[in-house]
Amino acid sequence: MAKQLTKREENYSQWYNDIVIKAELAENSAVRGSMVIKPYGYAIWEKMQSVLDKMFKDTGHQNAYFPLFIPKSFFSKEADHVEGFAKECAVVTHYRLKNDEKTGKVVVDPDAKLEEELIVRPTSETIIWDTYSRWIQSYRDLPLLINQWANVVRWEMRTRLFLRTAEFLWQEGHTAHATKEEAVEEAERMINVYADFVENWLAVPVLKGVKSPNERFAGAVETYCIEAMMQDGKALQAGTSHFLGQNFAKAFDVKFLNKENKLEYVWATSWGVSTRLIGALIMSHSDDNGLVLPPKLAPIQVVIVPIYRKEEQLKAITEKVGEIIKDLKAKGITVKYDDRDTFKPGYKFTEWEMKGVPVRLAMGPRDLENGTIEVARRDTLEKEILSVTDIANKVESLLNQIQDNIYQKAIAFREANTSKADTWEEFKEKIEKGGFVWAHWDGTPETEQKIKEETKATIRLIPINGEKEEGKCIYTGKPSEQRVVFARSY
């Protein structure tokens, strides 16, 4: 199975696709650019949902659900927003089909044309702020802290499983506040929640900052972001949180009566992460043997494979393994006993290695006699023979070690592929090699666009409260107060 994987060094893009397919995470569907998330891939997303949902509720947010369809007129109310999404919108024009009498084929009924076209949700700011205009009347209604778990549709031309698909799953938070300060604080709080989640659960280190005007979310005053580095040196935006100012409140006339009995527009934020995080997880940790999962998000943390020739051997091993499984589950560890008789142990080892299960235990007749068990860790592929005595505690400790090890490995990779550039020639050379390049920029959208056109690199972030360092823009030579992070990206 592993031999069928394209090597990372040969073709990184194909290697990624191979893992998604062979680890049974997802596959392409009959709908162009849309994917089927298979049970194993969806189990990873469910674990992500579970953790994030608790983090959101711990910070005071509630879940709600809003319509998939948005009246087209809503997008006309916020000019920057519609401009940002216009080219990606799927539009519903009719509400009925019929059988063609001549051909017998199903066709759109021309008499069923909608009075107003509906946009299939690319993001929910417009429909939610129309709703908030009815929910918010007084300062007593604020802050309003809402999150939605949903699907969205953005008609992408070039798609890749998990990373960029026409339809994907995500969560989107939308909050309303009485003051600018509260809204900014909320936007910053949520980007910190995302950073905590990605680093401590996905084991992926991130940089935090704000986007340049060119890269800012359509309709936002400020976009906070976290950026991660993949193993090919490209950046991947792992989460964003937007301070929307009063743009949407003014567009949808969302006012509240303040404590002084005066009407004011509310202040807004929105923030979200998506199934793209599964792509980040794959590209950050996996190897030429398949998927490598951080234990905290692995659907199966431990797999146990019996090795036997006779049925009585299997029966004795199964009895002993039952005790081990009970002890592991008592510690909250998810475990699978793979006693399928249709595959040999070698095949099972390769299959679970491909699926990234963090720890594999194997027990044969000799292990049973000696009171031992073979323990293999997925991150390093190291094996050792351990006593079954207190094995649950040993496995628990090992899972923690694996979580930390893959995080430290990712940090080391990022550091090894991060550099500074002070001249245009030096910048082009380093961008070509990949990784993050810290360089001076004159602060203009025009210069950023020219750099992008000539090198395919964009400003991934401007550090928040970053160290000030006088310098000259690598492209124009104009003055600059601090370095920003450039990279090619997904």
N, C-alpha and C positions, 0 to 999 in steps of 0.2 A: 504493500500500500504506500509506504513512504517513498519507495523507488519511483512511484508514479508522480511524485511532486516535482515541479520545476524548481531548480535551485535558485535561491535568492539572488546570487551573483549573476546568474544567466539572464533572468527576466523577472524582476521584482514584481511587476504587475501580474504576470501569469502565476507566479508563486502564490500571491495573495488570493487570486481567484481559485486556484487549486485547493488551498486550505479551506476556503469557505464551502466549496462543494464537497470535498472528501471528508471533512470533519462533520458534514451534514448539518451545517448551520443555516444555509439558505440556498435557493436556486432561482433562476430566472423563470418568470411566469409567461402565460400566453399574451399578457398585456405588455407592450413595448416599454421597457424601462422600469417595470414594476417587479417586485420579488415576492417569492413565497418564503416566509421565515419558517423553517422546519422546527420540530419540537425541541431539539437540543439547543438551537440558536435562540428560540423564544424563551427557553428556561433561563438563559443568561440574561435576557432582557427583563424577565420577571424578577430576577434577583436585584437587578439595577433599580427597577421600579420600586421594589419593596424598601430598599435602603433610602433612595431619594425621597419617597413619599413620607417616610418617617422624618427625614431632615426638614422637609417643607413644613410638616405639621408641628414639629418642634420649634419652628420659627414663626408660628402663628397663622399659617396659611390653611385654607380650606379648599377642597376639591369641588368643582362644578363641571357642567358640560354645556357647550354652546353649539349651535347648528353647523353642519358641514357646508351648507349653502349660504352664500352671502350675496345680497342684492348688488348688482353692478354699480348702482348709484352711490353706494357707501364708499367705494374706492375713489370716487371723484372728490370726496370731501377733504382728503389730505393729499396734496399734490405730490410731495416727495415719496409718500408711501406707494401711491399708484404707479409712479414712474419706476420705482424700484422693483415692482412685481409684475408689471404689465406683460412682459415677454414670457412669463412662466405660468400664466393663468389658464386653467381649463374652464371652458364656458358651457353652461347648460342653456340650450336655446328652446328645446321642446320637451313636452312631458308625456308623449305617448308614441307607441309604435303601432303599425298595422301590417297586415299581409297584402302585398301587391297582387291585385287580381290577375294581371297578365303573367307575371313571372313566378308568383307563389312565394317570393322571398319577403323577408321582413324588412320594412322600410320605415323611415320617420314619417309620421302623420303630419303633413303640412298644415293641417287645421289645428294642430295642437301647439302652436307657437306661443311661448311665454310672452306676457306683456312686457316684462322686464327680465333680461337674462340674469342668470345666477352664476356666480363665480364659485368653483369648488375650492374650499378653504386652502389658501397657500400659507396663511397665518391669520390669527383671529382678532387683531386689534380693532378692526372696524366693527364687526358684529358685537364684540364685547363692549366697546365704548358706547355704541347705540343702546345696549342694555343698561350700562351704568348710568345713562342719563335718566333712567327711571328708578334706579336703586339709590341714587345719591341725591339728597336734598339738603342735609344739614351736616355740620361738623361732627355731630353724633354718629353719622354713618361712616366716618373715616377713622383710621385707615381701612380700606377694603382690600383684603389680601386673598386673592383667588388663584387657584392653579387648575389647569385642565390637562388630563391625559387624553390624547387624541391622535388621529392620523391627519396628515396634510398632503396636498398635491402641488408639486411644482414641476412644470413640464420641461424637464431637463433634456437636452439634446444628447449629451454624452453621459452615460450612466455606468455605475459600478456598484455591485452588491454592497449594501450597508453604507458605503461612503456617499453615494449620490444616486438616488433613485427618484422616479417620478412621483411615487407615493412612499411616505415613510412614517414611522411612529415617533412620537415625541411627547414631551410635556411642555406647556407654555404657561408661565405665570403672568398675571396681569393685575397690577395693584394701583390703587388711587390714594392720594395723600393730601393733607391740608397745606403742607408747606414744601417748598423746593428742597429744603434741608432734609426732611423726612424721606422724600423720594430718592434723593442721591444716596442717602444712607442705606435705603432698601436695595438699590441697584448694586452698591458695593457689597452689602451683606450677602446677596445671592451669588455674586461671582466668587466670593470666598467659600460659600457652601459648595459650589461646583468644584473649586480647586481642592477642597478637603475630600470630596467624594472621589475625584479622579486620581488623586495621589494615594489616598489611604485604602481605596477599594480596588481600583483598576491597577494600582501600582505604576501609574504613569506620571512622571514629573511634569509640571507645567510652569510656564511663565505667565504672570498676570500683568495686564496693562489695559490701555484704551486703544481703540482703532483710530486710524487716520480718517479724515473726512471722506476720502475715496472709498474706504472699506467699511464705513459706518452703516448700521442698519437703516433702511429707508424709513424716514420719519423720526429718527432719534436725534436728540441733542448730543448725547454721548453714548458710546458703546464700549462696555467693559468686556474683556475677553480673557480666556485662558488658551494658550497655544502649547501644543505638544510636538515633539520631534519623533518622526517615524524612523524605522531602521534604514530607509533609503536616503535619509537626510532631509526629507521634505517636512514642512510644517503641516499640522492638522489643527484646525480650530475646534477645540473640544467643548466649548460652551461660551455663551454670550449673555450679557445682562445689559439692558438698555435703559438709560434715563431719557424719557420721552418729553420732558418739560411739560408744557401745557398744550402741545400741538393737537393731540387727539381730543382733549377736553374742549378746546375751542372749536374743532371741526364738528364735534357732536353735541356741543352746547351743554357740557357737564359742569354745572355750577353747584356750589354749596353755600349755605348761609353760615357765616363764621360766628364766633362768639360775640363779636361786636354788631351782629345782626346785619352784616353787609355781604352781598353776593360776590363770590370769587370763583375763578376756575380752579379745578383740582389739578394736582401734579401727578404724573404717571410714570410707571415703569413696566417693562415686560422682559421676560428672560426664559431661556429654554435650552434643553439638550435633547438629543435624539438617538435613534438606533445607530447613528454614525459612531457612537462610542464603542460599539462592538467592533467596528472597523479599526478604531484606534487601538483597542485591546489586542486585536490580531496582529497588527503591524508593529506594535511596540515590543512584543515578547516572543512571538512564534519563531520557529527555526525550520531547518530543512527536513525535520522529522514530523512536522505538523504543528498543530495548535499548542500554545503554552498558556494556560489559564492561571490567573491569580487565585489562590485558594478561596478567598473571600467571595468570589463571584462564580466559582466553578459549580455547575449543577450537581456534579458528582465529585466529591473531594477525594474519596478513596475507593479504589476498585480492588476486589480480592479475586484472584484466579486460582482455582484448585488444580493441582497437577497429579494425575492418577492414571492407572491402567485398568484397574479392576473396580467393579461397582462397590465392593466392600471398603476399598480405600476411599472412594468418594464419600461414602456414608460416614466414615470416621472423621475425615477432614471437615465435612459439612457440619458435623456436631461441634467440633472445636471452633470452627469459624463462626458459628452461631453465637458463641460466648463473646468472641472478639467484636462482632457486629453490635451486640447489645451494649458493650462498653463504649464503643465509638459513638453510637447514637445517643448515649447518655450524656455525651459531651457536646451534642449538637452537631456532630460531624455527619455529613451525608455520605452514605456508603452503598456500593452495589456489589453483590456477590454474583460473579459471572460463571455460572455452572452449566452453561449451554454445552450440550454434547455434540453439537453440529460443527464446532470449530476446535482446532487444536490450540494449546496454550500460546504457541508462537504467534499465531494469527491474532489472538485476543490481545497479547502484549502490544502488537503493532497498532491495532485498532484503537485501544485506549490511549496510546501514545499520540496517535494522530488527533484524537479528540481532546488532548491536553489535560487529562485527569492528573491532578498534582501528585498523588501518591498511589503506587501500585503495590499490593501485597500478594505474594505467591506462597502457597503451602503445598508440599508434597508429602509422601509417606515418611521420608527420612526426617523432614521438619517435624512431623507429628511425633516421631519417636524421640527426637532431641529437644522438643519443646522450643523450636525456633520458627522463624518466618523470614522470607526474603522481602526486603523493603527497597523499592526503587522510587527515586524522585524524578519527576518530569523535567524540572528546570535544568538539572545538570546531567541527567541520565545515569547518575551514580547509584550503585546497588550495595547493600550490606545485609548481612544475616544478623538478626536480633532475636533475643529471647522473647517469647510471647508474654512473659511476665511483665505486667504494667505497660503493655504495648499501646494501649489507648492514649496514655500520657505521652509516650514517645512520639506517636503519630501527631498528636495535637501540637507538640513542640516543633515537630518537623514542618507542619503546615505553616506555622508562624515564620519559621526560618525561610521557607520558600517564598512567602509573600514579601518578606524584606529583601531577599536576595534578588528577585526579579526587578524590584524597585531600584535597588542600588545599581544593578547592571544597566538599567535604563538611564539613570543619572550619569553614570560613567560614560555611556555612549554620547549623551547630549553634550557633556563637557568636552569630550574629545572632538566633537564636531561643531564647536562654537568658536568663533574667531572675531577679530576686529579688522576693519579695512579703513584706510585713510585716503586712498587715491582711487580714481575710477578704474584704472587697470587692475589694481589689487582687488578691488571689489568684484569685478567680472571674473577674475581667476578663482576667487574663493566661492562665489555663488555657483560656478560651474561644478565645483567639487561637491557641493551640497552642504546642508547644515544651516545654522543660524549665523548671520553676519551682522555684527553691531557696527553701525556706520552713521555718520552725520548726514542730515537732510535739511534742506532750507525751509521746510514747512509748507511748501506750496503743492497743491494738487497736480499742477502742470509738471513739476519735476518728478513727482512720484509716478505719474503716468508714463513719462519718457523712460524712466528706469525700468518700469514694467515691460514696455514695448521692446526694449533693447536686451533685457536679460531674463524676462519672464518671472522676475522676483517682485514681491510686493512687501509693503510694510506690514508685518504681522502684528506688531503692537508698539505703542509708545509707553515706556515704563511709567507707572503711577508713582509720583514722588521719587522719580529716578534721580540718580546722581547727576548734578549739573557738570558739564564738561564743555568748555568753549572749544569750538572747532570750525571746520569749513565743510560745506556740503560736498560730498564726493563727486556730484555731477556738475553743479554750477559754481562751486567755490564760494558761495555766499555764506555768511555767518550762521552758525548753529549753536544752540545752547546745550544740547544733549544728543547722545546717540539713540537710535531707534533700531529695532530688530527687523532685518530683512530675511526673506527666505522664499524659495519656491514652495508651492503648497498644493494641497488637495482641495 
